[in-house]
Structure formats: structure tokens, C-alpha cells
């Protein structure tokens, strides 16, 4: 069991530990992760240093852009588009 610190220094240290933990969580959540699923539904995390990680990440980002309608017009849009008639 962790000893509780007493007094104002102990409280300040506790607050600092809490802030540091929150910052670590936020940084961890900002890093994009690449998960791929096999046919049985088993997920694998592709490490950032693995071959093809960047390409998979780019394709995934592009898929999200198309699915959310945030398409910037870079090639391959099919149907339902916001193209103007000439």
C-alpha cells in the first residue's frame, strides 16, 4: 500500500503526480495506432517501426476522410459526391 503524504508538500506532490499521469495518458492517446484484424476477428497491433506501418496509416486516414465526408478531392471518389456540373 502506498503511504499517504501529509501536509502541504504531500498534497502538492500528489497533485503533481496526478497531472503527470494525465499528461502521459493524453500523449499516449494522441499517437495513432494501427490495428489489423484477421478473418477470425483477432486484432494485431502493427508497431510503428514495422514495414508498411506508414502506408497502412495513410490508407486508414484516407478511408476515414472518405467515410466522414471530409474528402479533399484527391482521386477515386465514387458516387454521392459534391461535384459541380459543368
C-alpha distance (Angstrom), angle and dihedral (degrees) to the residues before:
residue distance angle dihedral
X1 . . .
X2 3.78 . .
X3 3.80 116.8 .
X4 3.77 113.3 -119.9
X5 3.76 114.0 -127.7
X6 3.75 117.0 -130.2
X7 3.74 130.9 -144.8
X8 3.79 132.9 21.4
X9 3.82 94.8 -53.8
X10 3.77 90.5 52.6
X11 3.79 91.6 49.9
X12 3.81 91.6 48.1
X13 3.80 90.4 49.9
X14 3.79 90.0 50.1
X15 3.79 91.5 51.3
X16 3.81 91.1 48.0
X17 3.81 90.8 51.3
X18 3.79 90.4 50.7
X19 3.81 92.7 49.7
X20 3.80 91.6 47.8
X21 3.81 90.9 51.1
X22 3.82 91.0 49.6
X23 3.81 91.7 50.6
X24 3.82 90.9 50.2
X25 3.81 90.6 50.6
X26 3.81 92.5 49.5
X27 3.81 92.1 49.4
X28 3.79 91.6 48.5
X29 3.80 91.4 50.2
X30 3.82 93.2 51.1
X31 3.79 95.2 57.8
X32 3.79 109.3 94.1
X33 3.79 113.7 -123.4
X34 3.77 126.2 -155.7
X35 3.78 114.8 -143.9
X36 3.78 121.1 178.3
X37 3.78 123.6 -169.6
X38 3.79 126.2 -148.0
X39 3.80 124.9 -143.5
X40 3.81 92.5 -84.7
X41 3.81 92.4 53.2
X42 3.80 95.7 -105.4
X43 3.83 110.2 148.7
X44 3.79 124.4 -139.6
X45 3.78 124.5 -167.4
X46 3.80 112.0 -136.5
X47 3.80 108.6 -143.4
X48 3.84 117.0 -128.2
X49 3.81 91.4 -118.2
X50 3.82 93.0 51.5
X51 3.79 119.5 111.1
X52 3.81 110.8 -96.5
X53 3.82 95.8 18.3
X54 3.82 93.8 119.6
X55 3.80 93.1 47.0
X56 3.81 93.1 49.1
X57 3.80 89.4 48.4
X58 3.82 91.7 51.0
X59 3.81 92.3 48.9
X60 3.81 91.0 47.9
X61 3.80 92.2 50.3
X62 3.79 90.0 49.4
X63 3.81 91.1 50.3
X64 3.81 90.6 52.3
X65 3.81 90.9 49.6
X66 3.79 91.6 52.3
X67 3.81 93.7 44.2
X68 3.81 94.0 49.3
X69 3.77 94.9 43.9
X70 3.79 92.4 -114.3
X71 3.80 88.5 123.1
X72 3.79 111.1 151.1
X73 3.79 93.1 -157.1
X74 3.80 97.9 -100.5
X75 3.80 104.7 151.1
X76 3.75 134.9 -69.1
X77 3.81 103.0 48.2
X78 3.78 110.4 157.6
X79 3.77 123.8 -155.7
X80 3.77 128.4 -43.5
X81 3.75 89.9 59.9
X82 3.75 130.8 148.0
X83 3.77 94.0 -122.2
X84 3.78 116.8 149.2
X85 3.79 119.9 -125.9
X86 3.77 114.2 -115.5
